[in-house]
Amino acid sequence: MATIDKDSASLGLVVAGTLLALLFAGQVWSFAARWAGRAVSGAFLVLLALGVGYAVAQLYAGWTGAKDEEQSFDDADRWDEDPSSGDGGVDDVRSEYLEGSLSEQELEEELEELLESDTTDVDEIDRELN
């Protein structure tokens, strides 16, 4: 049997250490790749869920906004159905004032009267008074 001298033992240890380091690096690389793959997949799923949530929120906001806008158009149509009926509320009073058939005092009286009735939007009257 051959004797192992110091140089051969050093070379054997270097080769064994290198082989173990490569195996360990492979395991670390495999773990890192698996972890990174899972992290990327998880991040993708989180972003996908956030995107779907954002889309649903935007659709709901648009739907309710359209519904509110449709309601405001219905309200406007209700006031504009028959301008000769005199039931137009603030719009009729405003147009009479602009035509000159109402004085400043009469305008304020008409608006106060409309303010007391429940059929007129209070914000619209306040806007006209100010």
N, C-alpha and C positions, 0 to 999 in steps of 0.2 A: 504494500500500500504506500502510496506517495505521501510524503509529509506536506503539510500545509504550512507554507511560510507566511510571513506577515503580508507580503505583497498580494499573494493569492487570496488570503482572507479578506483583505481590503477590497480587492476587485469583486469577490463574491458578495460581500456586503453591499457594495455600490450597485451591482446588478440586481440583487434582491430588493434593495431599497428603492431603486428606480422602478422595478416591476410593481412593488407594493404601492408606490406613489402613483403610478399610472392607473392601477386598479382603483385606488382610492379616488383619484381625480375623475375616473370614469363614473364611479358611484356618485360623487358630488355633482358631476355634470348631468347625470341622469336625474338626480334629485332636483337640481336647479331647473332642468328643462321641463320636468314634470310639474314643478311648482310654478314656473313661468307660464307654462301652457294653461294650467288651472287658473292662474291669476289673470291671464289674458281672457280666457273663457269667462271667468267670473266678472271681469270688468265689462266685457261685451254684453253679458246678460244684464248687468246693472244699468249700463247705458241704454240697452234696448227697453228695459222696464221704465226708465225715466223718460225715454222718448215717447213710448206709448202713453204714459201718464200725461205728458205735456200735450200730446195730440188730443187726448180725450178732454183735457181742460180747455184747450182752444176751441174744439168743436162745441163743447157745452157753452162756453162764453159767446161764441158766434150764434148759437141757436137761441140762447136767451136774449142776446142783443137784437137779433132779428125779430124775435117775438115781441120785445118791447117796442121796437121800431114800427112793427105792424100795428100794435095797439095805438101808438101815437098817430099813425096814418088814419086808423079808424076814427080816432077822436077828431082829427082834423076834418075828415070827411063828414063826420056828424055835424060839425059846426058849419060846413060849407054846403050842406045838402040843399037848402032853400034860403038864399040870402034875403029874399023878400019877406020871409016870415018874421024877421026881427028877433029871432031866437039865437042869433050868433054870439050873443054875449059881448065880451070885451072887443072882439073884432068889429062888430057893428057900431059900438060906441066910438071906437077909435076912428073908423071911417067917417062917421057923422062929424066928428070933431075936425078931422082933416079937410072935409068938404066945406067946413065953416058953418054948418047948421047948428052946432052946439057951441055955447060959450064956455069959457074956462070953469065958471061956477057950475053950469049944467053938466059938464064933463065929470067934475068931482062928485056931484050928486048921483049921476048915473053909475059911476064906478062904486060908490059907497053902497048903492042899492044892490048892485050885482055882488058885492062883497058879502052882504047879508044873506043873499040867497045861496042855497046849497048846490046850485047847478053850475057854478063857475069855478075855475081853478084859481085859488087864492094867490099863488105865485105870479100868475099872469096879471092879475089886477094890481098887485103890489108893484110889479114892473112898470105898469102903465102909470100908476100914481107917482112914481119917482122918476 
